[in-house]
Amino acid sequence: MKDILYAGLGGALLLKEKIEDELEKVQEKGHLSKEEAKTFMENIQQRGEEAYDQQYDQFKSMLRKIVDELGLATKADIEALKDPKA
């Protein structure tokens, strides 16, 4: 699991660097202003964060379903067993 996360983060960082390099080249040629490049990167970052949040929520939902299907005890279940009033 950790390896998948690291691979995803590494890929995202490489992609970000590549996009920044290409934007610099376009800026140098005068096809794009510095402000336009900045706005473009901010938009990409925002979309990436939104996609991450969506994927994270889907992942959590999937894990909850798996825990339920397997009948595994949750943190709340374990705490309820520890409670002397129960």
Steps between C-alpha positions, in 0.01 A plus 500: 500500500778740597686421177192588294466831684868585447481405133195722453662793678821456305311492172305811595817688588668401173194609306491833683868563423450407134201735468695782665792445262272504197322813624838670538588415141167639377556815707849547355355484150252772597188289448396522864539766766637426844157570650328266255749225583442555871122486455534184291708328770256607772209357301682172446587481869141570603367232266760257630398567859133453412576172323708384796220580744250313284726196468577505872128503585437211262789306652368554854154389392642188340697415814190545717310257276782246524515529879122454518501204261776326691335571834814662641480690826523875466661740744151586628423130553815451703435812709146377569643173634740689726217711646402351841149648469419291194 
